[in-house]
Structure formats: structure tokens, C-alpha cells
Amino acid sequence: MARLIKTLCLIAVLALSVAGLSACSPEVGSKEWCADLKEKPKGDWSANEAAEFAKSCVF
């Protein structure tokens, strides 16, 4: 039983570590977000991304 608890705790710690180390997207409208979107092909932009890009990065 103790081994099961240790194993589950280890799995939980590993899962939280992976989640914490994964790359997060920059905040929409930030300079980093604008730079990331400039590198993304315009055909892959959503309508919301295009509108936010025009509002935050162009004007």
C-alpha cells in the first residue's frame, strides 16, 4: 500500500513538473505575441487573431 502511494505521488509530481515546464503562450496583444504571430503564416491566423493583431500590433 505504501508503495502504491509513493508511486502515485511520484506520478503527480512528474505531471505537475511537465505542466509547469511546458511553454506558455504570451499574453494576447503583447510584443511577444505580436512577434510570434508575425512568424505564423497568415493563412493559419484565426479571425480573432487577425482582429487582435490589427488592434494591438498595427495601431
Backbone as CSV, one residue per row, in Angstrom:
resi,resn,N_x,N_y,N_z,CA_x,CA_y,CA_z,C_x,C_y,C_z
1,MET,0.823,-1.196,0.000,0.000,0.000,0.000,0.866,1.260,0.000
2,ALA,1.930,1.237,0.795,2.812,2.397,0.862,3.510,2.617,-0.476
3,ARG,3.839,1.520,-1.147,4.499,1.641,-2.444,3.553,2.269,-3.474
4,LEU,2.279,1.922,-3.412,1.287,2.493,-4.315,1.160,3.999,-4.098
5,ILE,1.140,4.418,-2.860,1.037,5.845,-2.542,2.273,6.590,-3.044
6,LYS,3.447,6.009,-2.838,4.676,6.642,-3.323,4.662,6.758,-4.841
7,THR,4.198,5.720,-5.513,4.134,5.724,-6.973,3.167,6.795,-7.459
8,LEU,1.999,6.880,-6.832,1.019,7.895,-7.226,1.540,9.310,-6.970
9,CYS,2.229,9.504,-5.871,2.819,10.814,-5.576,3.885,11.168,-6.608
10,LEU,4.696,10.201,-6.986,5.726,10.430,-7.992,5.099,10.804,-9.332
11,ILE,4.050,10.101,-9.707,3.356,10.413,-10.961,2.769,11.825,-10.908
12,ALA,2.182,12.194,-9.780,1.610,13.528,-9.629,2.683,14.610,-9.729
13,VAL,3.813,14.385,-9.080,4.911,15.359,-9.134,5.438,15.490,-10.564
14,LEU,5.605,14.377,-11.245,6.082,14.423,-12.630,5.096,15.150,-13.542
15,ALA,3.812,14.890,-13.357,2.798,15.542,-14.177,2.798,17.053,-13.938
16,LEU,2.913,17.460,-12.697,2.958,18.891,-12.388,4.232,19.535,-12.925
17,SER,5.330,18.806,-12.888,6.583,19.333,-13.420,6.491,19.558,-14.921
18,VAL,5.929,18.596,-15.626,5.777,18.727,-17.073,4.855,19.897,-17.394
19,ALA,3.763,20.028,-16.662,2.826,21.128,-16.894,3.496,22.475,-16.606
20,GLY,4.309,22.524,-15.582,4.979,23.775,-15.230,6.083,24.155,-16.198
21,LEU,6.707,23.175,-16.810,7.805,23.454,-17.725,7.362,23.643,-19.173
22,SER,6.113,23.327,-19.456,5.646,23.482,-20.833,5.573,24.960,-21.185
23,ALA,5.803,25.239,-22.446,5.822,26.626,-22.897,4.416,27.203,-22.857
24,CYS,4.321,28.368,-22.279,3.042,29.065,-22.232,3.015,30.097,-23.354
25,SER,1.858,30.327,-23.868,1.713,31.333,-24.914,1.791,32.717,-24.279
26,PRO,2.410,33.659,-24.972,2.448,35.012,-24.433,1.046,35.622,-24.413
27,GLU,0.872,36.621,-23.580,-0.424,37.286,-23.464,-0.805,37.926,-24.790
28,VAL,-2.062,37.755,-25.168,-2.550,38.312,-26.432,-2.387,39.828,-26.395
29,GLY,-1.790,40.352,-27.460,-1.573,41.790,-27.576,-0.203,42.251,-27.113
30,SER,0.566,41.367,-26.474,1.903,41.747,-26.005,2.885,41.771,-27.178
31,LYS,4.038,42.362,-26.947,5.062,42.422,-28.005,5.481,41.023,-28.444
32,GLU,5.607,40.118,-27.471,5.992,38.746,-27.793,4.926,38.067,-28.644
33,TRP,3.659,38.311,-28.311,2.562,37.723,-29.064,2.571,38.254,-30.491
34,CYS,2.774,39.562,-30.650,2.833,40.155,-31.984,3.978,39.535,-32.798
35,ALA,5.139,39.370,-32.157,6.283,38.777,-32.853,5.994,37.333,-33.254
36,ASP,5.364,36.574,-32.361,5.015,35.179,-32.682,4.031,35.118,-33.845
37,LEU,3.064,36.017,-33.847,2.052,35.997,-34.899,2.641,36.430,-36.236
38,LYS,3.617,37.337,-36.218,4.261,37.762,-37.468,4.976,36.587,-38.137
39,GLU,5.469,35.648,-37.333,6.166,34.483,-37.879,5.202,33.397,-38.341
40,LYS,3.976,33.423,-37.847,2.978,32.421,-38.213,2.398,32.754,-39.598
41,PRO,2.232,31.775,-40.480,1.655,32.059,-41.797,0.262,32.692,-41.659
42,LYS,0.016,33.746,-42.432,-1.243,34.475,-42.308,-2.456,33.607,-42.625
43,GLY,-2.282,32.587,-43.422,-3.374,31.675,-43.713,-3.796,30.840,-42.514
44,ASP,-2.919,30.764,-41.503,-3.217,29.990,-40.296,-3.815,30.850,-39.180
45,TRP,-3.940,32.148,-39.404,-4.489,33.043,-38.385,-5.992,32.835,-38.281
46,SER,-6.518,32.916,-37.079,-7.969,32.904,-36.903,-8.473,34.331,-37.079
47,ALA,-9.773,34.482,-37.223,-10.358,35.826,-37.354,-10.082,36.648,-36.099
48,ASN,-10.136,36.013,-34.939,-9.860,36.724,-33.686,-8.406,37.174,-33.611
49,GLU,-7.498,36.308,-34.060,-6.080,36.686,-34.054,-5.831,37.858,-34.992
50,ALA,-6.438,37.828,-36.168,-6.249,38.912,-37.130,-6.784,40.228,-36.576
51,ALA,-7.953,40.192,-35.965,-8.529,41.411,-35.389,-7.675,41.937,-34.244
52,GLU,-7.216,41.047,-33.374,-6.385,41.474,-32.244,-5.026,41.975,-32.726
53,PHE,-4.480,41.350,-33.769,-3.214,41.809,-34.335,-3.371,43.228,-34.868
54,ALA,-4.453,43.471,-35.602,-4.683,44.814,-36.149,-4.831,45.829,-35.038
55,LYS,-5.519,45.464,-33.980,-5.763,46.388,-32.872,-4.511,46.632,-32.026
56,SER,-3.753,45.564,-31.748,-2.639,45.665,-30.796,-1.280,45.902,-31.440
57,CYS,-1.089,45.400,-32.643,0.251,45.415,-33.221,0.412,46.445,-34.335
58,VAL,-0.671,46.819,-34.974,-0.574,47.748,-36.098,-0.849,49.177,-35.653
59,PHE,-1.908,49.366,-34.900,-2.307,50.719,-34.498,-1.710,51.121,-33.185
